[in-house]
Amino acid sequence: MRGDEGRKPVYLANAYESLKLAAQRPGAPLCGNRMWARDGEVVAQRGAGTETLFRVDGPVWEVNALHGGRDVRIMHPRGYRSFHYTPGPSGGTWAEVADTSSADWPAGTSGATLSFSSRSHDGDLRVRERTSASAGKLSVRLGLVDTRTRAETPLATLDLPRLAPPRTGVCMLQFLDVRPVDLPSEWEPEYESWRRHVKEGLYRLRSDSTCHFFATTTSVARDATTGLGNGAYSPTGETYLYVASYRTHREQVVPRACDSRERLFRTQGTDTDSVEVTVKYTCRDIRHQDEDSGAEVYAVPLPGGQGWKLRPELGEQGATLWGPRISEDGKEWSATRVSYRQDYTEGFTWHPGWREWTSVRTLHSFERSCTTRFRSLETGAVREEVAACESLDDFVPTFAPSLLPGAAGGTSGTPRPAAPPRHPAAPTRRSPVRT
């Protein structure tokens, strides 16, 4: 039952479920449907089947099914594009209409879309993530931010034992301080000047002659861990999910001689002269072999963050998770599950004359699988699994909202009105937090 002071109550005990049930018919307005985009098609689940709502050229980076069930907005390489549903005697149709909003999240934006942006259903609260390293481990500090006042309240600090902090890198190239055998004796002053410039400037050597150029490994061979973090704010205002994905891989550094022909110049009066000499370097190749991957999911109660816990039943082994979203009613969540292994060698070569690096990657093997799982937020049980995808850029799982804002119980937990939307110069994709 829902009613306002002085007005007759309206009984809505089963309204949301009734609307969801009606939305299972092909051609009906959207309400609570599972949705995704793949191969340029925006798809909605209808009962035991699916319906392609519309097709676009190129990848789809975001799907925002707006409240009311009759409008869908997508993020496309050409910008935001909007599609509207028109009912008909034998089912409705979807057609593109002018996109008139310059906001990331226009009025009526679904709770699932705001969820992926770490924002509350009304957009007035968001969770900020900050990563820090100490004692050989990574931690993520979560803060609850009021988007109107920008005031931040500490929420929780999560320790991520599987993710090691970044380590100091090694030199990808080493300048060998030897005199070229083909250097004419009268060119030694110019060579010494050139050598100091390269050694002190381009190679960024410290005063103790150790390398300061950052690369990806610290020893001849070691295990390394990389990771990324994603968060999802429940539209019901009860839970914040933090997903920490990780990959471990083996790296081996192989030194390689890479002599280079360089041209030295000198000016005498108005004349410029030059000579070409052979300079000896040591380059390095890195052999990269993936070994393992996984994802850990942490549930943080809102708004206070007390009693957060690891939810192993929501995590993954052997795959990372990307793009978590929580449904309007807070009962389901979705994420793209990515499992891949690659084995490659990356060779780096420095060109002093060009003042730039070049690298060549040799791929030895590559395996990848990609699916989306819609799962129960309470138990972790898989409710629906969508077939493998070809590209993360074109596979966006989400949920359609209710026909009426708030019909599914969506709230931010505060009575304040929604914050004004941002007005970016151009659409930008949300980048993962790399740890």
Secondary structure, 3 states (H helix, E strand, C coil): CECCCCCCCECCCCHHHHHHHHCCCCCCCCCCCEEEEECCEEEEEECCEEEEEEECCCCCCEEEECCCCCEEEEEECCEEEEEEEECCCCCCEEEEECCCCCCCCCCCCCHHHHHHCCECCCCCEEEEEEEEEECCEEEEEEEEEECCCCCEEEEEEEEECCCCCCCCCCCCEEECCCCCCCCCHHHHHHHHHHHHHHHHHHCCECCCCCECCCCCCCCCEEEEEEEEEEEEECCCCCEEEEEEEEEEEEEEEEEEECCEEEEEEEEECCEEEEEEEEECEEEEEEEEEEEEEEEEEEEEECCCCCCCEECHHHCEECCEEEEEEECCCCCEEEEEEEEEEEEEEEEEEEECCCCEEEEEEEEEEEEEEEEEEEEECCCCCEEEEECCCCCHHHECCEECCCCCCCCCCCCCCCCCCCCCCCCCCCCCCCCCEEC
